């Protein structure tokens, strides 16, 4: 067992950090503030490059380190910083002293930054590669940065407005838009007076997309000259900042699953709670697991690396988890500007002045860049054109809306009632929270700031003259909840889960939800089990059944006998397909290639002949598209469409994977596989090999996870990428595995998974991919990737004896003067 000692200013007493064999740090302190201070220090130890980049991106300080190519992104990020009253901000998160907690966390993080200055060998290698150094944090930085959070639905609002502007009629526009995104519960969107998106600029959402984009690196962007700086303001279809063509934006695919099964329906006689939040796949992981122990505090689970505490986990009595509840927390306001004075916009019968703020952005290698930011009473102006200022109203501008920081209020909750009361302080993102405790109680709460919209429904942009303004927020107690349900279990998967008696039309909390596939599968599995086990929860998190794939296969099996040999071969391959998208399944590869590359575009073409409208719809709403395929097309037309797409998909797979879809290797002959670029592997750098049981076709040959380090493009020989790993599933399976259609590389899914045995805590398990550490030199940088790739978990130990037995490293922090 290794050990290290470091001084840490501000501590009241010594702190011990025990790092177990899976990289999870167990922090033991004499006071809660010391635990949070040590958490900041430890986060810096494992994630300093990630944290520094997060801060500089959020505050608009990238150009200071990386040059003029980052100026446009810096300016956009500054539009969405919290600029309100800081006293109200700190008070909004609950009764605990949030400012003191965040301050302690930041002091610990800054102490580690200082330590790297005294001991440069501790500095992660990314800083030397980019010739940069980490900056110091202020407590305000943690809460003022908002642009990394998840709110919605401005992208969809604008897309819907554009679809309606292209349509011949309101009815035709709504029918086409249903193929883009289904509205639920059943509701006809309100048309704001005077709405006409026909002449809106193509780059209307450019600043919003820039502000929320990840930080990317390329030699060209880093070498951008000052006169080329603002060319780096476009965002491509995959969310990367570029100076190339701008791509049509789509709503992020982030989601999550969670469920809790009460003691009457479990094998253990205790509740079981499972959580697998789905977000963009990053290297390092978006989440970081930690165990904090101090008098009055003993919590373990995962949070965001830049925040104190955890948001998913347990406190030794109660367990908690969250998924996104897709409430609508933002609207675009279209403000008419004064022709005689463009610094004024229409407000009632008069005019209101735009607030112009001048800021200086430091730029590496040159003088500061002066930028002007515009704000209306609705929020930041993201575009000015054609006598209009487009302003975004978002909960980001409200006190208490720093993403996930509201979790501090419920860390000590020991009853559903106390947990629900703590959620009154939760603002963003809007979530479904599940709860279970050692007494056997379980609960569900929907939480988040839900705007009151007296005059519209949030589905379309609205005039900014005052007629459509928000009127505050709904009482948190008015949001849906369920305590100790008769069914004995609860589950959410971002689906439309407003109860039948909830007044959805009156409260208008949201009309756009995730497609129902994951929720349906979870309900079917849990509803059929009377003695649910931890192993059952682990298996359900890895479930790869896709209802859309099965429904497509059923349609194909019903086709008349074909004369085309390729179509006949494809039908034979799908004859026994049960909808499971296993990584080693040839049928899964065929059905997914069929849908994304052939049938879906052909179906959109058949349903929407107008090319201008059709280009606004991809990728499309799978629920709506499959329903139309099954019920709205003439059977002869549908069969011809299916047959043509199926033959094309079979030939596509032949070209991608070779001539024999059914060829198998004996298990002992199966060797490591590295995906070539032609098979969807973007890079062979740092590949993690995994036995592949097919030499012929398989879904995993195409569909793969590659955890790419953001600096690989600058120096491929670093071998900091992890993967590719063959993966099953799709966006429609419980094991959410959203992917790029050009390369089949995963983009979104569960990087963190957890299953909690409520009451027998040491039996709980988790996984955090690719590893707990973000330092490429750490043994915990990629050690969890193969375990995650096998859909497995590692122990999430809680008891002192179990933690001590699994400890591999002890770090002792001692009080010292500043």
C-alpha positions in Angstrom: 0.0 0.0 0.0 1.4 3.4 -1.0 1.1 6.6 1.0 1.6 10.3 0.5 1.4 13.4 2.7 0.5 16.9 1.6 -0.2 20.1 3.5 -3.6 21.7 2.9 -4.2 25.3 4.2 -7.4 25.9 6.0 -8.0 22.5 7.5 -9.2 22.3 11.1 -7.6 18.9 11.5 -5.9 16.1 9.5 -7.9 14.4 6.7 -7.3 10.9 5.2 -8.1 10.0 1.6 -8.2 6.3 1.0 -8.2 5.4 -2.7 -9.5 1.9 -3.3 -8.5 -0.5 -6.1 -11.1 0.9 -8.4 -10.0 4.5 -8.0 -12.8 5.7 -5.7 -11.6 8.1 -3.1 -12.9 7.7 0.5 -12.4 11.0 2.3 -12.5 11.0 6.1 -12.4 14.3 7.9 -13.1 15.8 11.3 -15.6 18.4 10.0 -17.9 18.6 7.0 -16.1 21.7 5.7 -12.8 19.9 5.9 -14.4 17.0 3.9 -15.5 19.4 1.2 -12.1 21.1 1.2 -10.4 17.8 0.8 -12.9 16.9 -2.0 -11.7 19.9 -3.9 -8.1 19.0 -3.4 -8.8 15.4 -4.5 -10.8 16.5 -7.5 -7.7 18.5 -8.6 -5.5 15.5 -8.0 -7.5 13.4 -10.4 -9.2 15.9 -12.8 -7.1 19.1 -12.9 -7.0 19.4 -16.7 -10.7 18.7 -17.1 -11.6 21.2 -14.3 -9.4 23.9 -15.6 -10.8 23.6 -19.1 -14.3 23.6 -17.6 -13.7 26.8 -15.8 -12.0 28.6 -18.7 -14.7 27.5 -21.2 -17.5 28.6 -18.8 -16.0 32.0 -18.0 -15.0 32.8 -21.5 -11.2 32.6 -20.9 -10.2 30.1 -23.6 -8.5 32.6 -25.9 -6.2 33.6 -23.1 -4.6 30.2 -23.3 -5.3 29.0 -26.8 -5.4 32.1 -29.0 -7.8 34.0 -31.3 -9.5 30.8 -32.6 -11.4 30.7 -29.3 -12.6 34.3 -29.2 -16.1 33.6 -30.6 -16.6 30.8 -28.1 -15.5 33.0 -25.3 -17.9 35.8 -26.2 -20.8 33.3 -26.5 -20.1 31.8 -23.1 -20.1 35.2 -21.4 -23.7 35.7 -22.6 -24.9 33.0 -20.3 -23.0 33.7 -17.1 -25.2 34.4 -14.1 -25.2 38.1 -13.6 -27.7 38.5 -10.8 -27.5 39.2 -7.1 -24.9 36.9 -5.4 -26.6 37.0 -2.0 -29.8 35.7 -3.6 -27.7 33.1 -5.5 -26.1 31.6 -2.5 -29.3 31.6 -0.5 -31.3 29.8 -3.3 -29.7 26.4 -2.8 -31.2 25.6 0.6 -30.7 26.0 4.4 -27.1 24.7 4.4 -24.3 27.3 4.1 -23.7 26.8 0.3 -21.2 29.6 0.1 -19.1 28.2 2.9 -19.2 24.7 1.3 -18.3 26.0 -2.2 -15.6 28.2 -0.8 -14.0 25.3 1.1 -14.2 23.1 -2.0 -12.5 25.9 -4.1 -9.8 26.4 -1.5 -8.9 22.8 -1.7 -8.8 22.8 -5.4 -6.6 26.0 -5.4 -4.3 24.3 -2.9 -3.7 21.5 -5.4 -3.1 24.1 -8.1 -0.5 25.7 -5.8 1.0 22.3 -5.1 1.6 21.7 -8.8 3.5 25.0 -9.0 5.8 23.9 -6.2 6.0 20.3 -7.6 5.7 20.6 -11.4 5.9 16.8 -11.7 2.3 16.7 -10.3 1.0 18.8 -13.2 -1.0 16.7 -15.7 0.8 16.4 -19.1 -1.9 18.2 -21.0 -0.6 21.5 -19.6 2.9 21.0 -21.0 1.5 19.9 -24.3 -0.5 23.1 -24.7 2.0 25.3 -22.9 -0.6 26.4 -20.4 -1.1 26.4 -16.6 -4.2 26.0 -14.4 -5.8 29.1 -13.1 -7.1 29.9 -9.6 -10.8 29.6 -8.9 -13.1 31.9 -7.1 -16.2 30.4 -5.3 -18.4 32.5 -7.6 -16.9 30.7 -10.7 -18.7 27.4 -9.6 -22.1 28.9 -9.6 -21.9 31.6 -12.3 -21.1 29.1 -15.0 -24.4 27.9 -16.4 -23.8 27.0 -20.1 -22.9 23.4 -19.3 -26.3 22.6 -17.8 -29.2 21.0 -19.5 -32.3 23.1 -20.2 -34.6 23.0 -23.1 -36.2 23.6 -25.7 -35.0 26.6 -27.8 -33.5 24.4 -30.5 -36.8 22.7 -31.0 -38.8 25.9 -30.8 -36.8 27.4 -33.7 -36.9 24.2 -35.7 -40.7 24.0 -35.3 -41.1 27.6 -36.4 -39.0 27.0 -39.5 -41.0 23.9 -40.4 -44.3 25.8 -40.1 -42.8 28.7 -42.2 -42.2 26.2 -45.0 -45.5 24.5 -44.9 -48.5 25.2 -47.2 -50.8 25.3 -44.2 -50.8 25.2 -40.5 -52.2 21.6 -40.5 -49.5 20.4 -43.0 -46.8 22.1 -40.9 -47.9 20.4 -37.7 -48.1 17.0 -39.5 -44.6 17.4 -40.8 -43.3 18.7 -37.4 -44.7 15.5 -35.8 -42.2 13.6 -37.8 -39.5 15.8 -36.3 -40.6 15.8 -32.7 -43.8 14.4 -31.2 -45.8 16.6 -28.8 -47.2 14.9 -25.7 -49.6 14.9 -24.0 -51.9 15.5 -27.0 -51.8 19.3 -27.6 -52.0 21.7 -30.5 -49.2 24.3 -30.3 -50.3 27.9 -29.7 -49.4 30.2 -32.6 -48.0 33.5 -31.2 -49.4 36.6 -32.9 -47.3 37.7 -35.8 -44.9 34.7 -35.8 -43.1 34.3 -39.1 -39.8 32.6 -39.3 -39.5 32.8 -43.1 -36.7 35.4 -43.1 -35.0 34.5 -39.8 -31.2 34.2 -40.2 -29.7 30.8 -40.7 -27.2 31.4 -37.9 -29.9 32.5 -35.4 -28.7 29.9 -32.8 -25.0 30.3 -33.5 -24.1 32.0 -30.2 -26.3 29.5 -28.2 -24.6 26.5 -29.8 -21.1 28.1 -29.3 -21.8 28.7 -25.7 -22.9 25.1 -25.1 -20.2 23.5 -27.3 -17.4 21.4 -25.9 -13.8 22.6 -26.3 -12.1 21.1 -29.2 -8.5 21.3 -30.4 -7.0 21.2 -33.8 -3.7 22.6 -35.2 -5.7 24.9 -37.5 -7.8 26.4 -34.7 -4.8 26.9 -32.4 -2.9 28.6 -35.2 -5.8 30.9 -36.2 -4.6 34.5 -36.7 -6.4 37.5 -35.3 -8.1 38.4 -38.6 -9.4 34.8 -38.8 -10.6 34.6 -35.3 -14.4 35.1 -35.9 -14.5 32.5 -38.6 -14.2 29.9 -35.8 -17.9 30.5 -34.8 -19.7 27.7 -36.5 -20.8 24.4 -34.9 -21.1 21.2 -36.9 -23.7 18.5 -36.7 -21.6 16.7 -34.0 -21.2 19.8 -31.7 -17.7 20.6 -32.7 -16.6 24.2 -33.3 -15.4 24.8 -36.8 -14.9 27.4 -39.5 -16.5 25.1 -42.0 -20.2 24.7 -42.9 -22.7 25.3 -40.2 -24.9 22.3 -39.5 -28.6 22.2 -38.5 -28.7 21.8 -34.7 -30.7 19.1 -33.0 -31.8 18.6 -29.4 -29.2 16.9 -27.3 -29.7 13.1 -26.7 -29.0 13.3 -23.0 -31.4 11.3 -20.8 -31.1 8.6 -18.1 -32.9 5.6 -16.6 -33.6 5.1 -12.9 -35.8 2.8 -10.9 -36.4 1.7 -7.4 -38.0 -1.5 -6.3 -39.6 -1.7 -2.8 -38.9 -4.4 -0.3 -42.0 -6.4 -0.9 -40.8 -7.1 -4.5 -37.1 -7.7 -4.0 -35.1 -10.9 -3.3 -33.4 -9.2 -0.4 -36.4 -7.8 1.4 -34.8 -4.4 1.1 -35.2 -1.7 -1.5 -33.0 -1.7 -4.6 -32.3 1.6 -6.4 -30.6 1.8 -9.8 -29.3 4.8 -11.7 -27.5 5.2 -15.0 -27.5 8.8 -16.2 -27.0 9.3 -19.9 -24.8 12.1 -21.0 -22.3 12.8 -23.7 -19.3 10.4 -23.6 -16.1 12.2 -22.6 -12.5 11.5 -21.7 -12.4 11.9 -18.8 -15.8 11.0 -17.7 -18.4 13.7 -17.0 -19.0 12.3 -13.5 -16.7 11.5 -10.6 -17.4 9.2 -7.7 -16.4 10.0 -4.2 -17.1 9.0 -0.5 -17.3 11.9 2.0 -17.2 11.1 5.7 -17.3 13.6 8.6 -19.5 14.2 11.6 -23.0 14.7 10.2 -21.9 13.6 6.7 -21.4 10.2 5.3 -22.3 10.1 1.6 -21.1 8.1 -1.4 -21.9 8.3 -5.1 -21.3 10.5 -8.1 -21.4 14.2 -8.8 -19.8 16.6 -11.3 -16.1 17.0 -10.7 -16.4 20.8 -10.4 -19.1 20.7 -7.6 -18.9 19.8 -3.9 -20.9 16.9 -2.7 -22.7 14.3 -4.8 -26.1 14.2 -6.6 -26.5 10.4 -7.1 -25.8 7.9 -4.3 -26.7 7.3 -0.7 -26.1 8.7 2.8 -26.1 5.4 4.8 -29.9 5.6 5.4 -31.4 6.9 2.2 -30.4 6.4 -1.5 -31.2 8.8 -4.3 -30.9 9.0 -8.1 -32.0 11.3 -10.9 -33.0 11.4 -14.5 -33.8 14.3 -16.7 -37.5 15.3 -16.6 -37.8 17.2 -19.9 -39.6 20.3 -18.6 -39.4 23.3 -20.8 -37.1 25.8 -19.1 -36.3 28.3 -21.9 -38.0 30.4 -24.6 -36.8 32.5 -27.5 -38.3 36.0 -27.4 -38.3 37.9 -30.8 -37.9 41.6 -30.0 -38.8 44.3 -32.5 -36.1 47.0 -32.5 -36.6 50.7 -33.0 -35.8 51.7 -36.6 -34.6 55.0 -35.3 -32.5 53.6 -32.4 -31.5 49.9 -32.6 -30.5 50.0 -28.9 -34.3 50.0 -28.1 -36.8 47.2 -28.4 -40.6 47.2 -28.3 -42.2 46.9 -24.9 -45.9 47.4 -24.7 -46.8 50.6 -26.4 -43.3 52.0 -25.9 -39.7 51.1 -26.1 -37.2 49.6 -23.6 -33.4 50.1 -23.9 -31.1 47.1 -24.6 -28.4 46.9 -21.9 -25.0 46.9 -23.6 -22.1 45.5 -21.6 -18.5 45.9 -22.8 -16.0 43.3 -21.8 -12.4 42.6 -22.6 -11.3 39.1 -23.5 -7.6 38.3 -23.0 -6.0 36.7 -26.1 -2.8 34.8 -26.1 -0.1 36.5 -28.0 -1.8 39.8 -28.4 -3.9 42.6 -26.9 -7.3 42.0 -25.3 -10.3 41.8 -27.6 -13.2 44.2 -26.7 -16.6 42.7 -27.2 -20.1 44.1 -26.6 -22.8 41.9 -25.1 -26.5 42.8 -25.4 -29.3 41.9 -22.8 -33.0 42.5 -22.7 -35.2 41.9 -19.7 -35.8 38.5 -21.1 -32.1 37.6 -21.1 -29.1 37.7 -23.5 -29.4 38.6 -27.1 -28.1 35.7 -29.2 -28.7 37.4 -32.6 -29.7 40.8 -34.1 -30.9 41.0 -37.7 -33.7 42.4 -39.8 -34.9 44.9 -37.2 -35.2 42.2 -34.5 -33.2 41.2 -31.5 -33.6 37.5 -30.5 -33.3 37.1 -26.8 -33.2 33.9 -24.8 -35.2 33.6 -21.6 -33.8 30.8 -19.5 -33.7 29.6 -15.9 -30.0 30.0 -16.2 -30.6 33.6 -15.4 -32.3 32.8 -12.2 -30.7 32.5 -8.7 -30.0 28.9 -7.7 -29.8 27.5 -11.2 -26.2 26.2 -11.2 -26.6 22.7 -12.5 -26.9 19.9 -9.8 -25.7 22.1 -6.9 -29.2 21.8 -5.4 -28.2 18.3 -4.4 -26.4 19.8 -1.3 -29.9 20.3 0.2 -30.8 16.6 0.3 -27.5 15.0 1.3 -28.8 14.5 4.9 -32.4 13.5 4.1 -33.7 10.5 5.9 -37.4 10.4 4.9 -39.3 11.0 1.6 -40.9 14.1 3.1 -37.6 15.6 4.0 -36.2 14.7 0.6 -39.1 16.3 -1.2 -38.8 19.5 0.9 -35.1 19.7 0.0 -36.0 19.5 -3.7 -37.9 22.8 -3.4 -34.4 24.3 -3.7 -33.7 22.4 -7.0 -33.7 24.6 -10.1 -31.8 22.9 -13.0 -31.7 20.7 -14.8 -35.3 19.6 -14.4 -35.2 16.0 -13.0 -37.1 12.9 -11.9 -35.7 12.1 -8.5 -36.1 8.7 -7.0 -35.7 7.9 -3.3 -35.4 4.8 -1.1 -34.5 4.3 2.5 -33.6 1.6 5.0 -37.1 1.6 6.5 -38.4 0.4 3.1 -40.0 3.6 1.9 -39.7 4.7 -1.8 -40.7 7.9 -3.6 -40.6 9.8 -6.9 -40.4 13.6 -7.3 -40.3 15.8 -10.3 -38.2 18.8 -9.5 -37.0 22.0 -11.2 -38.0 25.6 -12.0 -41.1 25.4 -14.2 -42.0 28.7 -15.8 -45.5 30.0 -15.7 -46.6 30.9 -19.2 -50.0 32.7 -19.1 -50.2 33.3 -22.9 -48.3 30.6 -24.7 -47.1 27.0 -24.3 -43.4 27.2 -24.9 -43.4 25.3 -28.2 -42.7 28.3 -30.4 -40.7 31.5 -30.2 -42.8 34.5 -29.1 -42.8 38.3 -29.5 -40.8 40.0 -26.8 -43.1 43.0 -26.4 -44.5 41.9 -23.1 -47.6 39.9 -24.1 -45.9 36.5 -23.7 -43.7 37.1 -20.7 -43.3 34.6 -18.0 -45.1 35.2 -14.8 -42.8 33.6 -12.3 -42.5 29.9 -11.6 -44.8 27.1 -10.5 -44.8 26.2 -6.8 -42.4 23.2 -6.5 -45.0 21.4 -4.4 -47.4 21.5 -7.4 -45.1 19.3 -9.5 -46.0 15.6 -9.6 -44.8 13.0 -7.0 -45.5 9.6 -5.7 -44.8 8.2 -2.2 -44.9 4.5 -1.4 -47.0 3.5 -4.4 -49.2 0.4 -4.3 -47.3 -1.1 -7.3 -44.2 -1.4 -5.1 -41.8 0.1 -7.6 -41.1 3.3 -9.6 -39.2 4.0 -12.7 -38.4 6.9 -15.1 -36.6 7.2 -18.4 -37.3 10.7 -19.6 -40.6 9.7 -21.0 -43.9 11.6 -20.7 -44.7 10.6 -17.1 -47.1 13.3 -16.0 -49.9 11.5 -14.1 -53.3 11.4 -15.9 -54.8 13.8 -13.4 -52.0 16.4 -13.7 -53.3 19.6 -15.3 -50.8 19.6 -18.2 -52.7 22.0 -20.4 -52.9 24.6 -17.6 -49.4 24.4 -16.2 -47.6 23.8 -19.5 -44.5 22.4 -17.8 -43.4 20.7 -21.1 -44.7 19.0 -24.1 -41.5 17.4 -25.5 -40.3 14.2 -23.9 -38.0 11.3 -24.8 -39.4 8.5 -27.0 -41.1 5.8 -25.0 -39.0 2.8 -25.8 -36.7 2.6 -22.7 -39.6 3.3 -20.3 -41.7 0.7 -21.9 -39.0 -2.0 -21.7 -38.2 -1.1 -18.0 -41.9 -1.3 -17.1 -42.3 -4.6 -18.8 -39.3 -6.1 -17.1 -40.0 -4.7 -13.6 -43.7 -5.4 -13.8 -43.0 -9.1 -14.6 -40.6 -9.6 -11.6 -41.8 -10.3 -8.1 -38.4 -11.0 -6.5 -36.1 -8.4 -8.1 -32.4 -8.8 -7.3 -29.3 -6.7 -7.6 -28.2 -8.9 -10.5 -31.6 -8.2 -12.2 -30.9 -4.4 -12.0 -27.4 -4.8 -13.4 -28.8 -6.9 -16.2 -31.6 -4.4 -16.9 -29.0 -1.6 -17.2 -27.3 -3.7 -19.8 -30.5 -4.5 -21.7 -30.2 -4.1 -25.4 -33.7 -4.9 -26.6 -35.0 -2.3 -29.1 -38.7 -2.1 -29.7 -38.3 -0.1 -33.0 -35.9 -2.7 -34.3 -38.3 -5.5 -33.5 -41.2 -3.7 -35.1 -39.2 -3.1 -38.3 -38.2 -6.8 -38.3 -41.9 -7.8 -38.0 -42.7 -5.7 -41.0 -39.9 -7.2 -43.0 -40.9 -10.8 -42.1 -44.4 -10.0 -43.4 -43.1 -9.0 -46.8 -44.0 -11.1 -49.8 -41.4 -13.6 -50.9 -38.8 -11.6 -52.8 -37.1 -12.5 -56.1 -34.0 -10.4 -55.3 -31.4 -12.7 -53.6 -30.1 -9.8 -51.4 -33.5 -9.1 -50.0 -34.1 -12.9 -49.5 -30.8 -13.2 -47.6 -31.6 -10.2 -45.5 -35.0 -11.6 -44.6 -33.4 -14.9 -43.7 -30.9 -13.1 -41.4 -33.8 -11.4 -39.6 -36.1 -14.4 -39.4 -35.3 -15.2 -35.8 -34.4 -11.7 -34.7 -35.9 -10.9 -31.3 -35.1 -7.1 -31.1 -31.9 -7.6 -29.0 -29.1 -5.5 -30.4 -26.3 -7.6 -29.0 -22.8 -6.5 -30.0 -22.1 -9.9 -31.7 -25.3 -9.9 -33.6 -25.3 -9.8 -37.4 -29.0 -9.2 -37.5 -28.6 -6.2 -35.2 -26.0 -4.7 -37.6 -28.3 -5.1 -40.5 -31.4 -3.7 -38.8 -29.6 -0.6 -37.6 -27.9 0.1 -41.0 -31.2 -0.4 -42.6 -32.9 2.2 -40.4 -30.4 5.0 -40.2 -28.9 4.9 -43.7 -31.7 3.6 -45.9 -35.3 3.3 -44.6 -35.5 6.4 -42.4 -34.4 8.8 -45.2 -36.6 7.0 -47.7 -39.6 7.2 -45.4 -39.1 10.9 -44.8 -38.9 11.3 -48.5 -42.2 9.5 -49.0 -44.0 11.3 -46.2 -42.7 14.8 -46.9 -42.2 15.5 -50.6 -41.2 19.1 -50.1 -37.4 19.2 -50.0 -37.3 22.5 -48.1 -39.4 21.1 -45.3 -37.8 17.7 -45.3 -34.3 19.0 -44.7 -35.5 20.4 -41.3 -36.8 17.1 -40.0 -33.8 14.7 -39.5 -33.0 12.7 -37.6 -36.8 12.5 -37.0 -39.0 11.2 -34.3 -38.7 7.4 -34.4 -42.0 6.9 -32.6 -43.9 9.0 -35.1 -42.0 7.6 -38.1 -42.6 4.0 -37.3 -46.3 4.6 -36.6 -46.6 6.2 -40.0 -44.8 3.4 -41.6 -47.1 0.9 -40.0 -50.4 2.7 -40.5 -50.3 5.6 -42.9 -48.8 4.2 -46.1 -50.6 2.2 -48.7 -49.5 -1.4 -48.0 -48.1 -1.9 -51.5 -46.2 1.4 -51.3 -44.9 0.4 -47.8 -43.8 -3.0 -49.0 -41.9 -1.6 -52.0 -40.2 1.0 -49.7 -39.2 -1.7 -47.3 -37.9 -4.1 -49.9 -35.9 -1.5 -51.7 -34.3 -0.2 -48.5 -33.7 -3.7 -47.2 -31.8 -4.8 -50.4 -29.7 -1.6 -50.2 -28.9 -2.1 -46.5 -27.8 -5.7 -47.2 -25.4 -4.6 -49.9 -24.2 -1.8 -47.6 -23.4 -4.3 -44.9 -21.6 -6.5 -47.5 -19.4 -3.5 -48.4 -18.8 -2.6 -44.7 -18.2 -6.0 -43.2 -17.5 -8.6 -45.9 -19.4 -11.3 -47.7 -20.4 -13.8 -45.0 -22.7 -12.4 -42.3 -23.0 -15.7 -40.5 -19.3 -16.7 -40.3 -18.4 -17.5 -36.7 -15.0 -18.2 -35.1 -14.7 -20.7 -32.4 -14.4 -18.9 -29.1 -10.8 -20.1 -28.6 -9.9 -18.7 -32.0 -11.3 -15.2 -31.5 -8.7 -12.6 -31.3 -8.5 -8.9 -30.5 -10.2 -6.6 -32.9 -9.2 -3.1 -33.8 -11.7 -1.2 -35.9 -10.4 0.3 -39.1 -11.6 3.7 -40.2 -13.7 1.9 -42.8 -15.5 0.0 -40.0 -16.1 3.2 -38.0 -12.9 3.5 -35.9 -11.7 7.1 -36.1 -8.3 6.2 -34.7 -6.2 3.2 -33.7 -4.5 5.3 -31.1 -4.6 3.8 -27.6 -6.9 1.0 -28.6 -8.3 -1.3 -26.0 -8.7 -4.7 -27.6 -11.6 -7.0 -26.8 -12.3 -10.5 -28.0 -14.8 -10.4 -30.9 -16.7 -13.6 -31.4 -17.6 -13.0 -35.1 -15.3 -12.8 -38.1 -18.3 -11.9 -40.2 -21.0 -9.3 -39.5 -21.7 -8.0 -36.0 -23.2 -4.9 -34.6 -20.1 -4.3 -32.5 -17.9 -4.1 -35.6 -19.7 -0.9 -36.5 -21.1 0.3 -33.2 -18.3 1.2 -30.8 -17.2 3.4 -27.9 -14.1 5.5 -28.3 -13.2 7.7 -25.4 -11.2 10.3 -27.3 -8.9 12.6 -25.5 -9.5 16.2 -26.7 -5.8 16.7 -27.5 -5.3 13.6 -29.6 -5.5 15.6 -32.8 -2.5 17.6 -31.7 -0.3 14.7 -30.7 -1.6 11.2 -31.7 1.4 9.5 -30.3 0.3 10.3 -26.8 -2.1 7.3 -27.1 -4.5 8.9 -24.6 -7.6 7.6 -26.4 -9.4 4.7 -24.8 -11.1 2.2 -27.2 -12.6 1.4 -29.5 -14.8 -1.0 -27.6 -17.6 -3.0 -29.4 -20.9 -2.1 -27.9 -24.5 -3.3 -28.3 -27.7 -1.4 -27.9 -29.0 1.8 -29.4 -30.8 5.0 -28.4 -34.0 2.9 -28.1 -32.6 0.3 -25.7 -32.4 0.6 -21.9 -28.7 0.4 -22.4 -28.8 3.8 -24.2 -26.1 3.8 -26.8 -26.7 6.8 -29.1 -24.3 6.9 -32.0 -23.1 9.0 -34.9 -24.7 7.7 -38.1 -21.5 8.4 -40.2 -19.1 6.4 -38.0 -21.4 4.5 -35.6 -19.3 5.8 -32.7 -21.2 6.3 -29.5 -22.0 9.9 -28.6 -24.4 9.6 -25.5 -25.2 7.0 -23.0 -24.4 5.8 -19.4 -20.8 6.6 -18.4 -21.8 6.1 -14.8 -24.0 3.3 -13.5 -25.0 2.4 -10.0 -27.1 -0.2 -8.2 -27.7 0.3 -4.5 -28.6 -2.4 -2.0 -30.5 -0.1 0.4 -29.5 -1.2 3.9 -26.7 -3.6 3.0 -24.6 -0.8 1.5 -21.3 -2.8 0.8 -23.2 -4.9 -1.7 -23.8 -1.8 -3.9 -22.0 -1.5 -7.2 -21.0 1.2 -9.7 -19.0 1.8 -12.8 -17.5 5.0 -14.2 -16.1 4.8 -17.7 -13.3 5.0 -18.7 -11.9 5.5 -15.2 -12.0 7.6 -12.2 -8.9 9.7 -13.0 -8.4 12.1 -15.9 -4.6 12.0 -15.6 -3.3 9.8 -18.4 -0.4 8.7 -16.1 -2.8 7.3 -13.5 -3.6 3.6 -13.2 -7.2 4.6 -12.8 -7.3 6.5 -16.2 -8.8 3.6 -18.2 -9.0 0.6 -15.8 -12.8 0.6 -15.7 -13.3 0.7 -19.5 -13.1 -3.1 -20.2 -15.4 -3.7 -17.2 -17.9 -1.2 -18.5 -17.5 -2.7 -22.0 -18.6 -6.1 -20.6 -21.6 -4.4 -19.0 -20.3 -5.1 -15.5 -19.8 -3.2 -12.3 -17.3 -2.9 -9.4 -18.0 -2.6 -5.7 -19.1 0.7 -4.2 -17.8 0.0 -0.7 -19.1 2.1 2.2 -18.4 0.4 5.5 -15.1 1.3 7.2 -13.8 -2.3 7.3 -14.6 -3.0 3.7 -13.0 0.3 2.5 -9.9 -0.4 4.6 -9.5 -3.9 3.1 -9.8 -2.5 -0.5 -7.5 0.5 0.0 -4.5 0.7 -2.2 -3.3 4.3 -1.6 -3.6 6.5 1.5 -3.2 10.3 1.1 -2.9 12.3 4.3 -3.7 16.0 4.3 -2.4 18.1 7.2 -3.3 21.6 8.4 -0.8 24.3 7.6 -0.6 28.0 7.2 -1.5 29.6 3.9 
